[in-house]
């Protein structure tokens, strides 16, 4: 069992091409405390869209925007623990 919990902010979003959707995730320990400094990686398929570290409260928000129409599933991963 991993020593972290990755909590995504739910998003079943609809946006126009070029519109920004904020995709957030919070990384916590098993007690529910936010973990700062954890590397979060956002991927669309095999493409890495963003890689950054969580802030003081254990959260990180990635502003996603697409240049093409369609449906997308973006995954966030921390220490190889997927959302």
C-alpha angles and dihedrals in degrees: 000000000000119000091228136062120213110208115191122203102240114247128176090166134178118201141162120247107282095018115127121238116190111224112195136190134180122206115209139174118240089271091059097254116143114248114218121204097031115141113240120195122196117201137185102200105311094336116104106223098179142353121192142137129260119256129238092290094048095254135121128182122202119201103222122195129170128212092199132054121249145081119300135190112203118192127203119205131188120184087346090301105130128210 
